[in-house]
């Protein structure tokens, strides 16, 4: 069972288009070191991408917040942001 199977194998069912907000602080620092408040043990990139790819309703808008380029000298977080934008754009109407 994955972390996204929530309670007893049930997942929320969405019926309407959604606005999506992704806070990069929720990611584990291995995947998003370029944030102001790192969260050890946070989400992995694969976990979030699995949720995005599993959405069956259109995304009508989105934002990605808490990117701090000063904390991202290697560009790992910027690369993650680009991947997230690509996945989100593919679901937008």
Backbone bond lengths (Angstrom), bond angles and torsions (degrees), N, CA, C in turn:
res aa  C-N    CA-C-N  psi(-1)  N-CA   C-N-CA  omega(-1)  CA-C   N-CA-C  phi
1 X - - - 1.449 - - 1.529 108.18 -
2 X 1.305 116.92 132.48 1.463 121.05 -179.65 1.525 110.26 -87.09
3 X 1.345 116.87 166.57 1.464 119.00 178.04 1.522 112.34 -63.72
4 X 1.338 117.42 -13.62 1.456 119.84 -176.72 1.519 112.91 -97.39
5 X 1.310 117.03 6.77 1.455 120.78 174.23 1.529 110.33 -87.92
6 X 1.240 119.08 6.88 1.445 134.16 174.48 1.509 114.70 36.37
7 X 1.295 119.78 -95.12 1.458 121.58 -173.19 1.525 109.38 -115.68
8 X 1.312 116.12 118.03 1.468 122.34 174.58 1.526 112.61 48.56
9 X 1.334 116.44 41.21 1.453 120.00 176.52 1.514 115.14 78.20
10 X 1.320 118.26 10.09 1.466 121.17 -179.11 1.517 110.36 -101.56
11 X 1.297 115.46 142.95 1.461 122.23 174.54 1.525 107.22 -123.57
12 X 1.326 117.67 150.19 1.467 118.32 177.24 1.530 109.88 -65.28
13 X 1.311 115.64 145.44 1.458 121.05 177.50 1.517 108.19 -106.07
14 X 1.310 115.84 123.22 1.458 121.13 179.08 1.522 108.52 -100.57
15 X 1.334 115.44 138.44 1.462 119.97 -178.26 1.521 112.39 -118.98
16 X 1.299 117.70 -13.84 1.462 122.28 -176.74 1.522 109.45 -118.49
17 X 1.335 117.34 159.01 1.467 119.77 173.60 1.533 110.12 -57.07
18 X 1.323 116.63 152.56 1.460 120.96 -176.06 1.524 111.83 -124.92
19 X 1.324 115.05 154.47 1.458 123.06 167.31 1.522 104.80 -102.24
20 X 1.317 116.77 130.23 1.454 121.70 -174.22 1.526 110.10 -111.84
21 X 1.316 116.72 132.02 1.461 121.85 175.22 1.526 108.33 -124.35
22 X 1.335 115.90 123.46 1.462 121.00 -179.89 1.520 108.48 -113.78
23 X 1.327 116.37 120.03 1.460 123.09 177.25 1.523 107.76 -97.60
24 X 1.319 116.75 112.69 1.462 121.44 -176.46 1.525 113.05 -64.07
25 X 1.322 118.05 -20.40 1.468 120.96 177.04 1.529 111.66 -60.61
26 X 1.328 117.88 -22.15 1.467 121.37 -177.93 1.530 112.46 -76.47
27 X 1.338 117.17 -14.87 1.463 120.58 -179.44 1.524 111.18 -79.07
28 X 1.318 115.61 149.05 1.457 121.05 171.55 1.532 108.42 -62.42
29 X 1.338 118.79 142.01 1.468 121.45 -178.96 1.527 114.59 -57.89
30 X 1.313 118.71 -21.52 1.463 120.45 176.46 1.526 111.02 -64.34
31 X 1.327 116.83 -26.51 1.459 121.77 -177.83 1.519 112.46 -104.62
32 X 1.326 117.83 -23.33 1.463 121.73 -178.69 1.529 109.89 -146.56
33 X 1.345 116.78 75.08 1.462 118.72 178.12 1.529 112.89 -74.01
34 X 1.322 117.08 -18.89 1.460 121.10 -175.10 1.508 113.74 -87.68
35 X 1.328 115.64 58.50 1.465 121.91 177.17 1.525 108.28 -132.33
36 X 1.308 116.35 166.31 1.464 120.06 -178.94 1.523 112.79 -79.94
37 X 1.324 117.01 -32.78 1.469 121.25 -176.10 1.522 109.43 -128.30
38 X 1.305 116.27 93.66 1.470 121.10 -177.91 1.527 111.30 -69.28
39 X 1.328 114.91 147.07 1.466 121.78 -177.36 1.527 110.39 -126.33
40 X 1.352 117.57 86.15 1.466 119.03 177.38 1.528 110.38 -55.78
41 X 1.309 115.50 137.68 1.459 119.68 -177.42 1.515 112.73 81.34
42 X 1.325 116.55 11.85 1.462 120.68 -179.41 1.518 112.20 -74.80
43 X 1.309 114.67 -169.13 1.461 121.39 -177.65 1.524 111.87 -67.70
44 X 1.319 115.53 151.17 1.462 120.21 173.26 1.524 108.50 -93.23
45 X 1.319 115.49 160.92 1.462 119.86 176.39 1.524 109.93 -60.34
46 X 1.324 117.63 -41.88 1.466 121.58 -178.79 1.522 111.20 -62.18
47 X 1.327 118.43 -39.88 1.467 120.65 179.39 1.525 110.97 -60.70
48 X 1.323 116.57 -46.08 1.466 120.30 -178.35 1.528 110.49 -69.18
49 X 1.328 117.34 -41.81 1.465 120.11 178.26 1.526 111.41 -63.11
50 X 1.318 117.49 -35.50 1.467 121.07 177.26 1.525 110.69 -62.17
51 X 1.324 116.75 -42.29 1.465 120.53 177.73 1.528 109.99 -64.81
52 X 1.330 117.20 -47.12 1.467 120.63 179.92 1.523 111.28 -59.31
53 X 1.312 116.28 -47.11 1.462 120.55 -177.34 1.521 112.05 -68.49
54 X 1.319 117.09 -22.31 1.458 121.23 179.36 1.518 114.53 -86.57
55 X 1.332 117.56 -6.97 1.463 119.60 179.33 1.519 110.04 -65.19
56 X 1.315 116.01 134.53 1.459 120.52 179.54 1.520 112.13 -110.39
57 X 1.318 116.81 -0.04 1.465 120.92 176.68 1.522 108.58 -109.59
58 X 1.330 117.47 154.03 1.459 119.06 -179.96 1.528 111.93 -69.93
59 X 1.307 114.95 149.69 1.462 121.79 172.68 1.525 106.44 -96.32
60 X 1.327 117.23 124.52 1.464 120.80 -177.70 1.523 112.41 -97.45
61 X 1.305 116.92 -12.55 1.459 121.90 177.75 1.512 109.03 -173.40
62 X 1.329 115.44 161.35 1.463 118.70 -178.29 1.514 110.47 -161.26
63 X 1.322 114.64 158.61 1.461 120.65 169.66 1.522 108.90 -142.88
64 X 1.319 114.40 154.24 1.465 122.39 174.73 1.518 105.18 -125.13
65 X 1.330 116.70 120.62 1.463 120.20 -172.59 1.524 112.05 -119.62
66 X 1.317 114.92 161.97 1.464 126.37 174.67 1.526 115.00 78.94
67 X 1.325 118.80 18.22 1.461 120.47 173.14 1.523 108.57 -72.45
68 X 1.332 117.02 129.53 1.465 122.88 179.60 1.530 108.19 -124.38
69 X 1.343 117.86 95.57 1.467 120.67 -177.22 1.526 113.71 -57.28
70 X 1.325 117.73 -28.85 1.469 120.83 179.61 1.532 111.36 -64.85
71 X 1.329 117.29 -24.02 1.466 122.02 179.45 1.538 112.12 -97.87
72 X 1.337 116.39 7.78 1.468 120.72 -173.51 1.532 111.76 -127.03
73 X 1.344 118.18 56.51 1.473 119.41 -175.90 1.526 113.87 -63.81
74 X 1.315 118.25 -26.26 1.467 120.32 -179.25 1.532 112.77 -88.49
75 X 1.319 117.66 -10.03 1.459 121.42 178.16 1.515 115.54 80.93
76 X 1.332 117.29 12.14 1.470 120.64 -179.01 1.531 110.88 -62.37
77 X 1.314 116.62 -45.29 1.463 120.10 -177.73 1.522 110.67 -70.57
78 X 1.319 116.87 -38.38 1.468 120.26 177.09 1.528 110.54 -60.92
79 X 1.325 116.64 -39.98 1.466 120.95 178.07 1.525 110.66 -64.84
80 X 1.330 116.55 -41.99 1.463 120.44 176.63 1.525 110.21 -61.15
81 X 1.324 117.15 -44.51 1.471 120.83 178.93 1.524 110.88 -58.32
82 X 1.329 116.62 -44.21 1.467 120.58 179.63 1.528 110.93 -61.08
83 X 1.322 117.28 -41.85 1.464 121.52 178.55 1.526 110.64 -64.66
84 X 1.323 116.73 -42.97 1.462 120.39 178.80 1.526 111.05 -62.92
85 X 1.334 116.95 -43.73 1.468 120.91 178.79 1.528 110.01 -60.40
86 X 1.318 116.89 -43.51 1.474 121.03 179.03 1.524 111.18 -59.92
87 X 1.322 116.80 -46.48 1.466 120.68 -179.68 1.526 111.50 -65.53
88 X 1.323 116.45 -41.92 1.468 120.69 179.53 1.524 110.29 -65.23
89 X 1.327 117.32 -45.36 1.467 121.24 -178.98 1.527 111.24 -59.34
90 X 1.312 116.73 -34.75 1.459 120.48 178.71 1.516 113.89 -67.38
91 X 1.323 117.13 -17.49 1.467 121.98 -179.41 1.530 112.46 -104.07
92 X 1.325 116.76 -3.62 1.468 119.80 -175.69 1.519 111.33 -80.99
93 X 1.336 113.98 150.49 1.466 119.32 177.51 1.503 110.14 -102.25
